[in-house]
C-alpha cells in the first residue's frame, strides 16, 4: 500500500464514525409534531363561496350539531369566516 494512502487511513483509525453520536440521540431526525386532533368543517355559502374552520374534537364528536353551528356563527361574527348566508356546514375530514 502506498505511504500516502496508509497515512490517510490512519487518521480514521480508533475514531467513531461521524453518524455515531447522532444515532445515540433519540430525537435526531424525527418529527415530533403532534397530529392535529381538531376536526375540519367546510362552510358553504349561498353565493358559491366556501370557507374552512377547525373545531375541537369534543365539540365535533357528533358531527354538525347545534354547538358546531353556534361556533361557526360566532366565528362569522368575529370575521374569521366571511360574511354571508350559510347554506350548509359539512365535516371535511
N, C-alpha and C positions, 0 to 999 in steps of 0.2 A: 504494500500500500504506500502511495507517495506520502512524503512527510507533511505536505500541506493539508491533505485530507485527514490524516491522523490528528493533527493539531485542531482542525475544525471539529472533529468528532469528540475530542477530549473535553471541549468546553461544555458539552451537554451531559457528560457522564456525572452521575450522582446528583443530578438536579431534577426536580419533579417537572413533568410537562406543564405547559402554561395553563391548560384547562383544568388541571387537578384541583387547585384551590377553589375554582368556581363550582366544581362538582360537589364539594362539601357544603356549599351554601344552598340551603333548601329553597330559597326564594329566587335563585338565579334562573332567568329565562322563563319565568312563569308569569302569567297574567292573573293577578288576584282580584280583579274587579268582580264584584258580586253581581249575579244576574239580576236583572230588573224584575221585581215582583209585581209591579203595578200593571193593571190591565189597560190596554189602549182601546179607546172608543172613537168611532167616526161619527161626527155630527154633520148631517146633510141638511142643506138649506133649500128653500123653495125656489131660489133663483139658480140652482145648479151647483153652487159652491159647496165645498166640504172643508171641515176642519178636524183636527185630531186633538184628543186630550187623553191624559193618563189619569187613572183613578186608583186609589188604594185597594188592595185585594180584599180587605174585609168589607168594604162597601160594595165592590163589584162582584161579590160572591154569587149574587142571584141574578146576574145579567143586568138588563136595562130595567132597573127598579125605580120607584119614585125617588129614592135617595140619590141615584145617579142623575136623574133628570133635574133634581134640585141643584146638585153640584154644577151641572152643565149650565143651568140658567144663572147661577151665581158667577161663574167664570165669564159668561157672556156679559153680565152687567159690569164686571170689573174691566172688561176689554181684552181678556185673554183669548176669547173666541170672537170672531167678527159678529157684528150686529146683524139681525135679520130674523125672519121667521124660520123656526126649526121644523124641518119636515120629519126627520127621524134620527134616532141615535142607535147605532149598531156596534156591537163589540167587534173589534178588528182582529184581535188575536187573543 
